[in-house]
Amino acid sequence: MTASREQESLARVLAHEGGYSNHPADPGGVTMKGVTQRVYDAYRKSNGLAPRSVKSITSQELFEIYDRQYWDAVKGDQLPAGVDYVVVDGAVNSGPKQSIIWLQRALGSLYRGRIDGVIGLGTIAAVQACNDHDALIDRICDQRLAFLQHLKTWKDFGRGWSARVAEVRIIGQAWATGAVPQSANFVDGGQAKAFVEDATTAPSTAPADAAAGGGVAVIGLSGTLAELQSQLSPFTYTSEWIGKIVVILALVSAVMAIGGLAYGWYARRKAARLANAIGAVG
């Protein structure tokens, strides 16, 4: 990995990030050129400097933060052309751990370690074993887009994120295939931070379990009444209305049991899709 491609990659990331941002729905809060106030405060503290507004970040501070906390964090120097840019752009937008998870998942069977968001020797070896970086970039971007679509903030920033990922894909694949990559463009909303903590909540299976359990209980009650009906059969009138209750209870129990099982299947399926999309670890 050459220093020039780091600079070119970060230049495109900065184009996507834009300038100052403080959208109320953006979990990153106050942000300047992709650096949040929280990250800037930590950087200033680590260098023995007094805190100040991220609006005042210098070019040198900006480069050091991007170089240390994003480029080095994803081991950009050890990643092939195009893959390095795609992974670091995801790291700036969603954090290094999440971007590395997309990379590990995109590697498929080439990567045999844990999906843990830590880029170690196993991840690097798997990347080096991949002979189609163009397709790898496609899979990374697919992972990223699926993740974004399962965030609560998708309704606010989906258009911007989609445009950003589409352009990241094009630029990354141009690098991977030896072509000259295009410049990056800013699309409002694409700079919003996209964190796993903002993933949509999986539906609870508790109502389904309760409904299914309730249906079984009603079946038991209808059985008891059916026995009572047989005992009261000499008393025609009593036996008739008990029979009607038995039929009603049987229908109710069937609806509850079937409905509970169906919703339980739906809830578990949706939870599994969510876990897959957000790249749940463990």
Backbone bond lengths (Angstrom), bond angles and torsions (degrees), N, CA, C in turn:
res aa  C-N    CA-C-N  psi(-1)  N-CA   C-N-CA  omega(-1)  CA-C   N-CA-C  phi
1 M - - - 1.467 - - 1.523 109.41 -
2 T 1.306 118.30 123.05 1.454 121.46 -179.27 1.516 110.36 -90.36
3 A 1.343 114.85 153.61 1.461 119.89 -179.93 1.519 110.85 -61.46
4 S 1.348 116.44 -34.34 1.458 120.03 -177.85 1.519 111.65 -62.42
5 R 1.359 117.39 -36.96 1.464 118.56 -179.91 1.534 110.89 -73.15
6 E 1.310 117.27 -29.34 1.469 118.81 173.32 1.521 109.06 -61.45
7 Q 1.313 116.35 -47.04 1.455 120.31 -179.20 1.531 111.27 -63.51
8 E 1.332 115.83 -41.40 1.465 119.78 179.09 1.527 111.04 -66.71
9 S 1.309 116.67 -38.62 1.461 121.15 179.05 1.525 110.52 -65.27
10 L 1.338 115.64 -47.79 1.460 119.61 -178.81 1.523 111.22 -66.14
11 A 1.329 117.06 -32.04 1.467 119.77 177.34 1.525 110.47 -62.03
12 R 1.324 116.87 -38.26 1.467 120.85 178.80 1.525 111.36 -73.95
13 V 1.320 116.57 -36.88 1.467 119.84 175.44 1.527 109.83 -61.11
14 L 1.323 116.28 -44.28 1.465 120.83 179.94 1.525 111.58 -63.62
15 A 1.319 116.73 -34.63 1.469 119.73 176.78 1.520 110.27 -63.25
16 H 1.329 116.67 -40.70 1.472 120.48 177.92 1.527 111.28 -67.31
17 E 1.321 116.57 -34.35 1.463 120.58 -175.03 1.524 113.02 -77.28
18 G 1.314 117.15 -29.05 1.454 119.13 -179.97 1.521 112.26 73.17
19 G 1.327 117.18 -151.90 1.460 121.87 -177.19 1.517 112.94 -104.06
20 Y 1.323 115.48 -122.86 1.470 121.28 -178.00 1.525 110.31 -79.74
21 S 1.328 115.33 140.10 1.468 120.25 179.57 1.522 109.62 -146.57
22 N 1.325 114.96 140.71 1.471 120.35 175.30 1.523 109.42 -153.20
23 H 1.324 116.14 55.13 1.464 121.28 -179.51 1.525 109.13 -71.19
24 P 1.332 118.29 134.00 1.468 120.60 -177.32 1.524 114.57 -60.37
25 A 1.329 117.20 -24.63 1.468 119.94 -179.38 1.528 112.50 -93.26
26 D 1.331 116.76 -5.69 1.463 120.66 -178.17 1.528 109.19 -81.28
27 P 1.333 118.39 117.00 1.467 120.41 -179.44 1.521 113.52 -64.67
28 G 1.345 116.96 -14.85 1.459 119.91 177.72 1.511 113.02 -74.93
29 G 1.340 116.36 -18.97 1.453 120.06 -179.02 1.513 111.81 69.08
30 V 1.321 115.26 -144.67 1.469 120.38 -179.70 1.527 109.12 -64.32
31 T 1.325 115.58 124.19 1.468 121.46 -175.56 1.522 109.74 -138.89
32 M 1.319 115.15 141.33 1.465 120.88 176.39 1.511 108.74 -130.28
33 K 1.328 116.46 115.64 1.468 122.38 179.69 1.525 112.22 53.78
34 G 1.327 115.03 39.25 1.463 120.46 176.86 1.511 114.59 88.13
35 V 1.322 118.97 -9.16 1.468 122.41 -179.70 1.529 109.01 -99.01
36 T 1.311 116.61 120.68 1.459 120.48 -179.87 1.527 110.29 -78.30
37 Q 1.317 115.13 161.04 1.469 119.66 177.98 1.525 110.50 -60.31
38 R 1.335 117.12 -37.79 1.469 121.04 -179.67 1.528 110.99 -62.54
39 V 1.339 116.05 -45.98 1.464 119.96 179.15 1.528 110.78 -64.65
40 Y 1.316 116.32 -40.46 1.469 120.24 -179.78 1.526 111.29 -65.93
41 D 1.326 116.15 -40.63 1.470 119.98 177.57 1.525 110.75 -60.08
42 A 1.344 116.06 -43.23 1.468 120.36 -179.79 1.528 110.55 -65.10
43 Y 1.306 116.49 -39.82 1.468 120.62 178.78 1.525 110.20 -63.69
44 R 1.319 117.20 -47.65 1.465 121.18 -179.07 1.528 110.74 -61.76
45 K 1.315 116.88 -41.44 1.465 120.99 -179.62 1.523 110.99 -65.22
46 S 1.336 117.20 -41.20 1.462 120.87 -178.87 1.524 112.24 -66.09
47 N 1.336 115.75 -20.78 1.465 120.27 179.17 1.530 112.45 -103.69
48 G 1.326 115.66 13.76 1.456 120.28 177.75 1.511 114.18 67.72
49 L 1.329 116.60 28.03 1.458 121.27 -177.99 1.517 110.75 -107.83
50 A 1.315 116.19 151.75 1.458 121.50 179.46 1.532 109.89 -71.72
51 P 1.333 117.68 146.51 1.469 119.74 178.61 1.527 111.48 -67.01
52 R 1.317 115.24 150.78 1.455 121.12 175.27 1.518 108.61 -158.16
53 S 1.302 116.64 171.22 1.459 120.93 -177.96 1.521 111.18 -63.07
54 V 1.324 115.44 138.46 1.464 120.23 178.49 1.525 111.21 -64.25
55 K 1.319 117.18 -15.97 1.469 120.54 175.49 1.530 111.09 -60.47
56 S 1.337 115.55 -24.40 1.466 120.19 -176.42 1.526 112.85 -94.69
57 I 1.316 118.34 11.16 1.461 121.29 -178.59 1.523 110.48 -59.55
58 T 1.336 116.19 136.48 1.456 120.71 179.69 1.527 110.35 -90.07
59 S 1.315 115.46 165.61 1.470 119.85 178.98 1.524 111.03 -62.51
60 Q 1.346 116.50 -38.78 1.462 119.98 179.14 1.519 111.32 -65.48
61 E 1.326 117.14 -43.00 1.465 121.05 178.15 1.532 110.32 -63.56
62 L 1.316 115.48 -41.25 1.457 120.17 179.92 1.524 111.03 -60.06
63 F 1.347 116.15 -47.20 1.455 119.57 -179.15 1.528 110.99 -64.26
64 E 1.333 117.18 -42.47 1.463 120.24 -179.32 1.524 111.50 -62.07
65 I 1.321 117.06 -40.65 1.471 120.60 179.32 1.519 110.42 -66.10
66 Y 1.321 116.49 -46.61 1.465 120.02 179.72 1.529 111.26 -64.42
67 D 1.315 116.16 -40.85 1.463 120.48 -178.18 1.524 110.98 -67.59
68 R 1.316 117.90 -46.77 1.460 122.01 -173.31 1.536 112.32 -81.51
69 Q 1.321 116.27 -47.10 1.461 119.66 -170.98 1.531 114.31 -88.90
70 Y 1.309 116.77 -13.54 1.460 119.01 -179.73 1.535 111.96 -123.97
71 W 1.324 117.60 -59.35 1.464 119.84 -177.09 1.529 111.33 -62.69
72 D 1.319 116.17 -51.81 1.464 119.48 179.86 1.529 111.28 -67.82
73 A 1.325 116.27 -34.10 1.470 120.05 -177.94 1.524 112.30 -63.07
74 V 1.344 117.22 -31.65 1.474 120.20 178.79 1.525 111.48 -100.69
75 K 1.344 115.18 9.05 1.472 121.19 -179.97 1.534 111.04 54.46
76 G 1.340 113.99 50.85 1.453 119.82 -177.94 1.516 114.11 -55.86
77 D 1.337 116.85 -33.11 1.461 120.03 -179.46 1.517 113.04 -65.92
78 Q 1.339 116.98 -20.40 1.466 120.63 -177.50 1.531 113.08 -102.03
79 L 1.310 116.64 3.07 1.462 120.76 -179.74 1.529 110.12 -100.58
80 P 1.322 117.33 149.10 1.470 120.76 -178.34 1.524 112.48 -72.31
81 A 1.311 115.14 165.06 1.459 122.22 -178.51 1.527 111.32 -54.94
82 G 1.304 115.80 131.85 1.461 120.85 179.95 1.509 111.95 91.63
83 V 1.309 116.94 -49.32 1.465 120.79 178.23 1.520 109.00 -65.06
84 D 1.327 117.11 -39.73 1.463 120.95 179.55 1.526 110.83 -58.49
85 Y 1.320 116.16 -47.94 1.473 120.74 -179.40 1.526 111.87 -64.21
86 V 1.317 117.00 -44.96 1.468 121.43 -178.16 1.522 110.68 -61.86
87 V 1.320 116.70 -42.42 1.467 120.58 -178.37 1.526 111.01 -70.76
88 V 1.333 118.14 -40.34 1.462 118.72 -178.58 1.524 111.16 -71.61
89 D 1.327 118.39 -33.36 1.468 119.50 176.68 1.528 110.04 -63.83
90 G 1.325 116.44 -41.96 1.460 119.99 176.94 1.513 111.57 -64.44
91 A 1.348 116.82 -35.43 1.463 121.05 -179.70 1.523 111.39 -65.16
92 V 1.320 117.06 -41.03 1.460 120.81 179.51 1.525 110.46 -66.74
93 N 1.307 116.84 -37.15 1.459 121.92 -175.99 1.536 113.42 -80.51
94 S 1.331 116.68 -36.79 1.467 119.83 -174.05 1.528 114.39 -129.14
95 G 1.313 117.32 4.70 1.453 121.08 -178.79 1.520 111.41 96.00
96 P 1.341 117.54 144.32 1.466 120.87 -178.45 1.525 113.76 -56.33
97 K 1.316 117.47 -42.06 1.470 120.18 -177.38 1.520 111.66 -58.84
98 Q 1.330 116.49 -46.58 1.460 120.23 -178.23 1.524 111.16 -65.34
99 S 1.334 116.93 -40.58 1.457 120.22 -179.15 1.528 110.68 -66.95
100 I 1.310 117.11 -37.27 1.466 120.57 177.48 1.520 110.56 -67.22
101 I 1.326 117.24 -35.54 1.466 121.04 176.02 1.530 110.04 -60.10
102 W 1.333 116.94 -43.50 1.470 119.83 177.67 1.520 110.47 -60.44
103 L 1.311 116.52 -41.79 1.466 120.60 178.90 1.528 110.52 -63.22
104 Q 1.323 117.35 -47.63 1.467 121.17 -178.15 1.525 111.26 -62.02
105 R 1.309 116.20 -41.63 1.470 119.72 179.58 1.529 110.92 -69.04
106 A 1.339 116.58 -37.00 1.462 120.91 -179.31 1.528 111.77 -68.21
107 L 1.325 117.19 -24.21 1.467 121.09 179.74 1.525 112.28 -71.93
108 G 1.317 117.26 -18.16 1.466 121.18 176.74 1.516 112.67 59.74
109 S 1.310 115.96 -133.77 1.469 121.62 -174.88 1.531 112.99 -69.65
110 L 1.321 117.37 -14.36 1.467 119.54 177.68 1.524 111.41 -66.56
111 Y 1.333 114.90 -29.25 1.466 119.94 -179.51 1.521 108.73 -102.15
112 R 1.331 116.51 120.26 1.461 120.95 -174.92 1.523 113.50 -110.04
113 G 1.314 116.34 6.26 1.455 119.60 179.50 1.519 111.82 -88.74
114 R 1.321 115.63 -170.87 1.464 121.32 177.13 1.523 109.86 -76.74
115 I 1.318 115.39 145.21 1.460 120.31 172.58 1.517 105.98 -80.75
116 D 1.323 116.05 91.16 1.462 119.74 -171.83 1.523 114.25 -124.80
117 G 1.324 117.63 -2.47 1.453 119.35 179.57 1.517 113.51 74.59
118 V 1.321 116.23 16.83 1.472 121.46 177.16 1.518 108.14 -113.67
119 I 1.305 117.75 121.05 1.462 120.69 -175.75 1.530 109.35 -92.11
120 G 1.318 115.75 92.80 1.453 122.09 -179.58 1.512 111.59 -107.05
121 L 1.328 114.63 -160.69 1.469 120.01 -176.94 1.529 111.58 -62.31
122 G 1.334 117.21 -37.18 1.460 120.58 -178.87 1.514 112.34 -64.47
123 T 1.327 116.51 -41.12 1.467 120.38 179.16 1.521 110.75 -67.25
124 I 1.336 116.17 -45.35 1.460 120.32 179.88 1.532 110.74 -61.93
125 A 1.337 115.92 -41.60 1.474 119.96 179.49 1.522 110.74 -62.94
126 A 1.332 116.72 -39.56 1.464 120.62 179.45 1.523 110.81 -65.98
127 V 1.329 117.06 -40.07 1.468 120.47 177.73 1.520 110.31 -63.29
128 Q 1.324 115.88 -42.28 1.469 120.10 -179.92 1.530 111.99 -66.39
129 A 1.333 116.01 -27.91 1.467 120.43 179.47 1.530 111.91 -79.67
130 C 1.321 116.35 -14.68 1.472 120.57 -179.81 1.526 109.37 -77.62
131 N 1.314 117.51 125.55 1.468 121.21 -178.06 1.531 113.10 -103.67
132 D 1.328 116.63 8.68 1.469 119.74 178.26 1.530 108.34 -137.01
133 H 1.316 115.72 83.81 1.461 120.56 -177.46 1.524 111.98 -70.57
134 D 1.302 117.04 -27.32 1.468 122.06 175.87 1.526 109.61 -59.03
135 A 1.340 116.25 -50.52 1.467 120.83 179.77 1.520 111.20 -68.32
136 L 1.325 117.70 -34.79 1.464 121.32 178.43 1.521 110.09 -62.10
137 I 1.316 116.70 -43.03 1.462 121.00 177.60 1.522 110.86 -61.43
138 D 1.325 116.18 -40.01 1.468 120.19 176.30 1.526 110.61 -56.51
139 R 1.315 116.43 -47.31 1.465 121.01 -177.19 1.528 111.81 -67.87
140 I 1.323 116.53 -37.80 1.470 119.53 177.49 1.525 109.95 -62.06
141 C 1.323 116.09 -46.00 1.465 120.39 -179.22 1.521 111.74 -66.63
142 D 1.337 117.21 -35.16 1.464 120.55 175.88 1.530 110.34 -63.43
143 Q 1.337 116.26 -42.40 1.466 121.26 177.45 1.531 110.05 -60.81
144 R 1.302 115.05 -45.26 1.476 120.09 -177.68 1.518 111.49 -64.04
145 L 1.317 117.08 -44.97 1.461 120.46 -178.18 1.524 111.00 -65.21
146 A 1.331 117.28 -41.58 1.470 120.64 177.86 1.521 110.38 -61.53
147 F 1.317 117.02 -40.13 1.466 122.34 176.86 1.529 110.20 -59.36
148 L 1.321 116.27 -50.57 1.463 121.19 -177.34 1.524 111.80 -60.46
149 Q 1.328 116.48 -38.01 1.463 120.97 -178.43 1.526 112.60 -67.63
150 H 1.322 117.47 -15.02 1.462 121.16 179.95 1.530 112.26 -104.53
151 L 1.321 116.98 18.54 1.459 120.91 175.69 1.529 109.95 -98.19
152 K 1.318 116.22 148.82 1.467 120.89 178.98 1.527 110.73 -63.40
153 T 1.326 116.56 -26.09 1.462 120.83 -177.21 1.529 113.27 -87.23
154 W 1.332 116.66 4.09 1.470 119.75 179.02 1.518 111.51 -57.86
155 K 1.319 117.27 -37.18 1.468 120.52 -178.24 1.522 111.79 -64.23
156 D 1.329 116.52 -27.33 1.464 120.72 -179.81 1.530 112.64 -88.12
157 F 1.335 115.98 -36.60 1.464 119.51 -170.52 1.523 114.55 -123.41
158 G 1.326 117.08 6.11 1.464 120.51 -176.04 1.513 114.03 -55.84
159 R 1.313 117.23 -41.72 1.472 120.26 -178.44 1.529 110.04 -63.34
160 G 1.327 116.59 -46.99 1.459 120.15 -179.24 1.514 112.61 -66.15
161 W 1.338 116.75 -42.55 1.465 120.53 178.05 1.527 111.37 -62.23
162 S 1.328 116.14 -43.36 1.470 120.01 -179.48 1.519 111.11 -59.79
163 A 1.340 115.88 -44.60 1.466 120.45 179.52 1.525 110.58 -64.22
164 R 1.316 116.37 -39.79 1.465 120.11 -179.31 1.524 110.98 -65.39
165 V 1.329 117.28 -48.81 1.467 120.70 -179.05 1.524 110.53 -62.39
166 A 1.329 117.38 -39.22 1.465 120.70 179.08 1.523 110.69 -61.13
167 E 1.327 116.28 -41.90 1.453 119.45 -179.55 1.525 111.68 -73.14
168 V 1.333 116.96 -37.84 1.467 120.76 176.37 1.523 109.90 -59.37
169 R 1.321 115.79 -40.92 1.466 120.95 179.10 1.541 110.97 -60.73
170 I 1.320 115.91 -47.18 1.466 120.92 -178.28 1.526 111.04 -64.26
171 I 1.325 116.22 -46.05 1.465 120.22 -178.51 1.523 110.56 -65.42
172 G 1.325 116.51 -45.52 1.463 120.57 -179.53 1.514 112.49 -61.41
173 Q 1.325 116.21 -43.04 1.469 119.33 -179.04 1.524 111.51 -70.55
174 A 1.323 117.49 -29.78 1.469 119.56 175.49 1.524 109.58 -64.21
175 W 1.307 117.16 -45.23 1.462 120.98 177.59 1.525 110.83 -61.88
176 A 1.345 115.22 -43.43 1.466 120.04 -176.55 1.522 112.42 -64.30
177 T 1.317 116.69 -29.48 1.466 120.32 -177.58 1.523 112.86 -99.34
178 G 1.321 117.04 5.63 1.462 120.61 177.38 1.503 115.02 84.88
179 A 1.331 117.80 8.16 1.459 120.76 178.44 1.530 109.83 -86.44
180 V 1.305 115.72 168.53 1.465 120.58 177.64 1.527 108.45 -85.01
181 P 1.331 118.17 118.94 1.460 120.03 -177.24 1.522 112.31 -72.86
182 Q 1.309 115.63 148.21 1.452 120.91 177.99 1.524 110.15 -74.11
183 S 1.302 115.91 169.69 1.457 120.74 173.45 1.528 108.66 -75.42
184 A 1.319 115.59 160.15 1.466 120.17 177.62 1.524 109.59 -95.42
185 N 1.302 116.25 152.24 1.454 121.87 -179.02 1.525 110.96 -122.38
186 F 1.312 116.22 146.92 1.458 121.04 177.88 1.523 110.09 -85.02
187 V 1.340 115.67 130.39 1.463 121.68 172.57 1.514 106.75 -124.60
188 D 1.318 117.39 122.65 1.462 121.12 -176.29 1.534 110.36 -56.73
189 G 1.298 116.14 131.68 1.462 122.53 -177.72 1.514 112.14 103.26
190 G 1.341 115.87 -29.00 1.455 119.37 -179.06 1.512 113.00 -69.02
191 Q 1.340 116.94 -18.85 1.455 120.80 -178.93 1.526 112.81 -85.12
192 A 1.330 118.24 -9.68 1.469 121.24 -178.35 1.527 110.28 -63.27
193 K 1.313 116.26 138.67 1.454 120.22 179.82 1.530 109.76 -69.10
194 A 1.320 115.07 144.30 1.469 121.08 -176.40 1.526 108.06 -127.40
195 F 1.326 116.47 95.38 1.454 121.39 -174.56 1.521 111.72 -107.15
196 V 1.328 115.74 149.67 1.461 121.26 -179.15 1.527 111.40 -62.75
197 E 1.327 117.11 -25.95 1.468 120.42 178.89 1.525 112.18 -62.82
198 D 1.323 116.67 -17.74 1.460 121.01 -178.80 1.532 112.90 -100.20
199 A 1.322 115.95 16.92 1.469 119.90 178.01 1.527 110.09 -66.19
200 T 1.316 115.83 148.65 1.459 120.06 176.99 1.530 109.41 -62.91
201 T 1.322 115.50 153.53 1.461 120.74 -177.47 1.522 110.12 -84.29
202 A 1.308 115.64 133.92 1.465 120.02 177.39 1.525 109.27 -69.35
203 P 1.336 118.42 141.83 1.470 120.21 179.19 1.525 111.18 -64.57
204 S 1.329 115.44 143.42 1.461 120.22 -179.97 1.530 110.64 -77.48
205 T 1.334 115.70 142.84 1.468 119.78 176.47 1.523 111.49 -89.84
206 A 1.347 117.00 -1.90 1.469 120.15 -177.54 1.532 112.80 -58.78
207 P 1.358 119.09 -46.99 1.472 118.33 179.03 1.528 112.03 -60.69
208 A 1.333 115.77 -37.62 1.467 119.72 179.67 1.520 110.75 -65.61
209 D 1.327 116.03 -43.98 1.465 120.08 179.72 1.517 110.66 -64.22
210 A 1.343 115.84 -39.66 1.465 119.99 179.85 1.520 110.87 -65.49
211 A 1.347 115.26 -41.68 1.466 119.25 -179.37 1.519 110.86 -65.82
212 A 1.324 116.27 -44.92 1.464 120.01 179.69 1.519 110.55 -63.40
213 G 1.349 115.94 -42.95 1.460 119.74 178.36 1.508 112.06 -65.11
214 G 1.343 115.42 -38.53 1.456 119.46 177.97 1.516 111.66 -64.71
215 G 1.333 115.54 -37.84 1.459 119.31 178.29 1.506 111.61 -62.83
216 V 1.330 117.05 -41.16 1.466 120.63 177.63 1.518 110.57 -63.68
217 A 1.356 116.47 -40.69 1.460 120.24 -180.00 1.518 111.07 -63.70
218 V 1.335 116.31 -40.55 1.475 119.91 179.91 1.520 110.57 -66.99
219 I 1.353 115.74 -35.05 1.462 118.80 176.29 1.515 110.44 -60.53
220 G 1.334 115.85 -40.83 1.467 119.96 178.23 1.511 111.52 -63.91
221 L 1.348 116.51 -39.85 1.459 120.05 179.13 1.515 111.43 -66.28
222 S 1.310 116.29 -41.05 1.471 119.30 -179.95 1.517 110.14 -64.79
223 G 1.333 116.68 -33.77 1.469 120.36 177.25 1.511 111.10 -65.27
224 T 1.312 116.58 -40.78 1.466 121.24 178.22 1.518 110.70 -63.02
225 L 1.337 116.13 -43.20 1.465 119.63 179.23 1.528 111.39 -66.59
226 A 1.331 115.72 -34.01 1.465 118.71 178.61 1.529 110.31 -64.09
227 E 1.331 116.17 -39.36 1.466 119.36 176.32 1.524 110.32 -64.17
228 L 1.350 115.33 -41.08 1.453 118.86 178.92 1.517 110.93 -62.88
229 Q 1.331 116.06 -37.47 1.463 120.02 179.43 1.521 111.25 -61.47
230 S 1.330 116.44 -42.42 1.463 119.65 -179.55 1.522 111.43 -64.62
231 Q 1.339 115.87 -32.29 1.458 119.71 179.54 1.528 111.69 -73.95
232 L 1.344 115.08 -29.36 1.474 119.57 -178.64 1.517 112.91 -98.67
233 S 1.309 116.30 11.09 1.461 119.40 -176.57 1.524 114.41 -55.28
234 P 1.328 119.64 -30.11 1.481 117.90 176.74 1.522 111.84 -62.79
235 F 1.342 115.16 -26.57 1.467 118.00 -179.54 1.530 107.27 -96.21
236 T 1.311 114.64 92.96 1.464 121.57 -168.58 1.511 113.91 -54.39
237 Y 1.328 117.74 -48.06 1.466 121.11 -174.95 1.526 110.86 -62.49
238 T 1.324 115.44 -47.43 1.472 120.44 -179.48 1.514 110.28 -62.05
239 S 1.327 115.18 -42.40 1.463 119.65 -178.87 1.521 111.37 -62.76
240 E 1.337 118.10 -36.41 1.460 121.51 -178.21 1.529 112.09 -65.86
241 W 1.338 116.98 -47.05 1.467 117.42 -176.53 1.529 111.84 -72.80
242 I 1.339 116.07 -28.48 1.458 118.22 173.95 1.529 109.59 -67.58
243 G 1.317 116.22 -37.85 1.462 120.12 177.93 1.510 112.09 -62.19
244 K 1.340 116.18 -39.39 1.463 119.63 178.18 1.533 111.15 -64.96
245 I 1.346 115.39 -40.20 1.466 119.58 178.69 1.524 110.54 -63.73
246 V 1.358 114.70 -40.24 1.472 119.17 179.48 1.524 110.31 -60.11
247 V 1.336 117.53 -43.83 1.459 121.77 179.92 1.531 110.74 -62.84
248 I 1.343 116.01 -44.70 1.469 120.22 -179.21 1.519 110.67 -63.03
249 L 1.346 115.36 -45.78 1.463 119.37 -179.75 1.529 111.71 -63.47
250 A 1.308 115.91 -37.26 1.467 119.98 179.00 1.524 110.70 -63.21
251 L 1.360 115.98 -42.23 1.458 120.09 178.49 1.529 111.32 -65.66
252 V 1.361 115.53 -43.93 1.461 120.06 -179.97 1.529 110.35 -62.00
253 S 1.322 116.27 -43.91 1.465 120.06 -178.29 1.525 111.12 -64.36
254 A 1.326 115.89 -38.60 1.462 119.83 179.39 1.527 110.80 -65.01
255 V 1.346 116.14 -44.28 1.461 120.78 179.26 1.521 110.42 -62.63
256 M 1.350 117.28 -44.72 1.460 121.17 -179.08 1.525 111.65 -64.37
257 A 1.323 115.83 -45.04 1.461 119.84 -177.55 1.528 111.35 -66.50
258 I 1.344 116.05 -48.19 1.458 120.11 -179.06 1.527 111.02 -66.11
259 G 1.346 115.29 -43.27 1.462 119.18 178.70 1.515 112.03 -62.60
260 G 1.342 115.78 -42.07 1.457 120.11 178.92 1.513 111.82 -63.30
261 L 1.316 116.81 -44.12 1.465 120.62 179.39 1.529 111.29 -64.70
262 A 1.347 115.68 -40.14 1.465 120.06 -178.94 1.527 110.68 -66.52
263 Y 1.340 116.31 -45.26 1.460 118.74 -179.50 1.525 110.48 -68.10
264 G 1.324 116.80 -36.19 1.461 120.34 177.34 1.522 111.09 -60.66
265 W 1.338 116.06 -41.69 1.470 120.64 177.52 1.522 110.33 -63.07
266 Y 1.335 115.79 -44.00 1.462 120.89 179.84 1.525 110.79 -63.00
267 A 1.340 116.99 -46.21 1.463 121.23 -177.36 1.522 111.29 -64.00
268 R 1.327 116.31 -42.93 1.463 119.00 -179.57 1.535 111.29 -68.37
269 R 1.336 115.97 -36.86 1.468 120.26 178.41 1.523 110.66 -65.76
270 K 1.329 116.19 -42.75 1.461 120.24 179.84 1.524 110.84 -67.13
271 A 1.331 116.89 -38.64 1.462 120.92 178.20 1.519 110.63 -64.08
272 A 1.335 115.99 -39.15 1.464 120.03 179.35 1.527 110.59 -66.34
273 R 1.349 116.51 -41.31 1.464 120.15 178.35 1.518 111.10 -64.26
274 L 1.343 115.85 -39.34 1.457 119.97 178.50 1.527 110.86 -64.06
275 A 1.333 116.09 -46.86 1.463 120.68 179.33 1.514 111.07 -59.88
276 N 1.333 115.89 -39.01 1.467 120.17 179.38 1.525 111.27 -68.37
277 A 1.334 116.29 -40.93 1.460 120.63 -176.49 1.527 112.26 -69.53
278 I 1.333 116.84 -40.77 1.455 118.73 -177.32 1.514 112.25 -84.60
279 G 1.357 116.61 -3.63 1.460 118.93 177.07 1.503 112.02 69.68
280 A 1.338 116.34 44.46 1.462 120.38 -179.21 1.519 110.95 -55.63
281 V 1.326 115.86 134.02 1.458 121.37 -179.29 1.511 110.12 -90.89
282 G 1.368 115.65 138.12 1.466 118.57 175.21 1.509 110.93 102.88
